[in-house]
Amino acid sequence: MIIMSWVLFVILSALFFAITNVIDKYILTKRLRNPIISLFIFGIIGLIASFVVYLFHGFAPLSYINIIWGFVSGILWILGAYLYFKAVKLEEISRLVTLFYLTP
């Protein structure tokens, strides 16, 4: 039973990501014209989620190098998300997802 539970998790994860991709395509083609707005919305949601985690668990102190790596990672994530949303706006989502999920 334990061996098969990961299969269920992967299938459900793929289902949720598929639904998210279709919603992203709809929002970026029908509602929002600029992908930066969706990045701003994700940033606000992430900030709220971080605040909730801080309220319940707190944050451990980080070294300066870890803070720098965190900022670099965040900037790269924002750049990748911007390019992905730009591509979603321009192309059919089924073509994009097959290329997007080739990442390791």
C-alpha positions as CSV (number, residue, x, y, z in Angstrom):
1,M,0.0,0.0,0.0
2,I,2.8,2.4,0.8
3,I,4.5,1.8,-2.6
4,M,1.4,2.8,-4.4
5,S,0.7,5.9,-2.4
6,W,3.4,7.9,-4.2
7,V,1.7,7.1,-7.5
8,L,-1.5,8.6,-6.2
9,F,0.3,11.7,-5.0
10,V,2.0,12.1,-8.4
11,I,-1.2,11.7,-10.3
12,L,-3.0,14.2,-8.1
13,S,-0.1,16.6,-8.3
14,A,-0.2,16.4,-12.1
15,L,-4.0,17.0,-12.1
16,F,-3.6,20.1,-9.9
17,F,-0.8,21.5,-12.0
18,A,-2.9,20.9,-15.2
19,I,-5.8,22.8,-13.7
20,T,-3.5,25.6,-12.6
21,N,-2.0,25.8,-16.1
22,V,-5.5,26.1,-17.7
23,I,-6.5,28.8,-15.2
24,D,-3.2,30.7,-15.8
25,K,-3.9,30.6,-19.6
26,Y,-7.4,31.9,-19.1
27,I,-6.4,34.7,-16.8
28,L,-3.4,35.8,-18.9
29,T,-5.4,35.9,-22.2
30,K,-8.8,37.0,-21.0
31,R,-8.3,39.0,-17.8
32,L,-4.8,40.4,-17.4
33,R,-2.8,41.8,-20.2
34,N,0.5,42.2,-18.4
35,P,2.3,39.2,-16.8
36,I,3.9,41.4,-14.2
37,I,0.5,41.9,-12.5
38,S,0.3,38.2,-11.9
39,L,3.8,38.1,-10.5
40,F,2.8,41.0,-8.2
41,I,-0.2,39.0,-7.0
42,F,1.9,35.9,-6.4
43,G,4.3,38.0,-4.4
44,I,1.6,39.4,-2.2
45,I,0.2,35.9,-1.6
46,G,3.7,34.6,-0.8
47,L,4.2,37.5,1.6
48,I,1.0,36.8,3.4
49,A,1.9,33.0,3.6
50,S,5.3,33.9,5.0
51,F,3.7,36.1,7.7
52,V,1.4,33.3,8.7
53,V,4.3,30.8,8.9
54,Y,6.2,33.4,11.0
55,L,3.3,33.8,13.4
56,F,3.0,30.1,14.1
57,H,6.6,28.9,13.8
58,G,9.0,31.9,13.7
59,F,12.1,32.1,11.6
60,A,15.6,30.8,12.5
61,P,18.3,33.4,12.1
62,L,20.1,33.1,8.7
63,S,23.7,33.9,7.8
64,Y,24.3,36.7,5.3
65,I,25.3,34.1,2.6
66,N,22.0,32.3,3.1
67,I,20.1,35.6,2.7
68,I,22.0,36.4,-0.5
69,W,21.3,32.9,-1.9
70,G,17.6,33.4,-1.0
71,F,17.5,36.7,-2.9
72,V,19.2,35.2,-5.9
73,S,16.8,32.2,-5.9
74,G,13.8,34.6,-5.6
75,I,15.0,36.8,-8.5
76,L,15.6,33.7,-10.7
77,W,12.2,32.4,-9.8
78,I,10.6,35.7,-10.7
79,L,12.4,35.8,-14.0
80,G,11.4,32.3,-14.8
81,A,7.8,32.9,-13.9
82,Y,7.7,36.1,-15.9
83,L,9.0,34.3,-19.0
84,Y,6.6,31.4,-18.4
85,F,3.6,33.7,-18.1
86,K,4.8,35.7,-21.2
87,A,4.9,32.4,-23.1
88,V,1.5,31.3,-21.8
89,K,0.0,34.5,-23.1
90,L,1.4,33.9,-26.6
91,E,1.2,30.2,-27.2
92,E,-1.1,27.3,-26.6
93,I,-0.8,25.9,-23.1
94,S,-0.5,22.2,-24.2
95,R,2.7,23.0,-26.1
96,L,4.2,25.0,-23.3
97,V,3.6,22.5,-20.5
98,T,5.3,19.6,-22.4
99,L,8.5,21.8,-22.6
100,F,8.1,23.3,-19.1
101,Y,8.0,19.9,-17.4
102,L,11.2,18.7,-19.0
103,T,13.1,20.2,-16.1
104,P,14.7,17.7,-13.7
